[in-house]
Amino acid sequence: MKEKAIKIEDSDSFQTIFTKYGAIALDKQECFGEIIGDTIGNLNIDDGVISFGDDLEFPVQIIGTLSNENNKWHWAWDNEEVNFTENLIKESFDVKKNW
């Protein structure tokens, strides 16, 4: 079943947007938890995948990082120190473009 697109209006407050997306996000997280169970994920940044056991592997995108030194967020597209491959941070550029 395809989900209906959620429309965000210019007049929507943060709380309204959070309400619109919160239930969907929680539902997706619960479904994902049922799929992976208690398996610990193994993130392979070089290949851009996260695996759960031997039979579940999913592509990942990095949208940013959080500095442990100063607790500051850095967008992946604006963080040359980490040197992510462009394929791994493609979605972060999409966020920047649509910001």
N, C-alpha and C positions, 0 to 999 in steps of 0.2 A: 504494500500500500504506500503510495507516494504522499508525503506530507504536504499540506497546503502551506504556501509561503506566508510568513508573518510580515505584515506591513508595519513599519515604524513611521509614525507621523511626526512632523516637525514639533508639534506641541506635546509629544510624549515626554513625561518626566523619566528620570532614571528608574524610579520605582515601577512605573508602567512598563518600561522596556524589560526590566528584570523579571517582572511577573509574566510577560509574554514569553520570554525565553527560558525562565527558570524551570518550569515544569517539564518542558521538552528536554532540557539538558539533564535533569534528574532521571527522567525515563531512559534516556540513552545510556547514562552511566550505570543504571541498574541492569539494563540488558547486557551491557559489556561485561559487568561483573558476573553475570550468570554464565557467560561464554568462557571467561578466563578462570573463574573460580578463585582458588587461593594461590594460583601460580604466580610467582614473582617474575616480572618482566625483565628482559635483557635488552637494553638499548644499544644498538650499534650505530653510532653517529656516522661512521665512514660509509656504511651502506644505506643509511637513512631508513632503518627499519627497527621495530621493536618486536621481539618474539616472546611468546609465552609457551614454554615447553618446546617440543620438537615439531608440533604440527600447526601452530598458530603464529603467523607473522604478518605484521601490518606496516605499511609505509608511514613515516612520520615527517612532520615539518617543524622546524624551529622558528618561532615568531619572535623570540627574544630570550634574554638571560637576566638573571638577578645577581648582582655583585654581592659576594659575601663580605667584602671589605666595607662598603658604604651603604649596603641595602638599597642600591639604586637599580632601577629597571633600565635595560638597554635593548632597543629594537635590534633584531638580527640584521636588518638592512643597514644599520648605522653603528655596527660594532666590528671595526676592522681588526681589533685585537684577537678575536676568536677565529677569524678566517674561515667561516663556514662556506661550503660550496654553494654556488648559486642555486643548484637544483634543490638543496636542502632548505633554503630560505625563500623559495618562490612565493609561498603564501604570505610571508611578511611584506613582500613588495606589493602584493595585492591589497593588503590592509593599508599600507601607506598611500597607494593610489586612490583608494576609496575613502580616505579619512576626511 
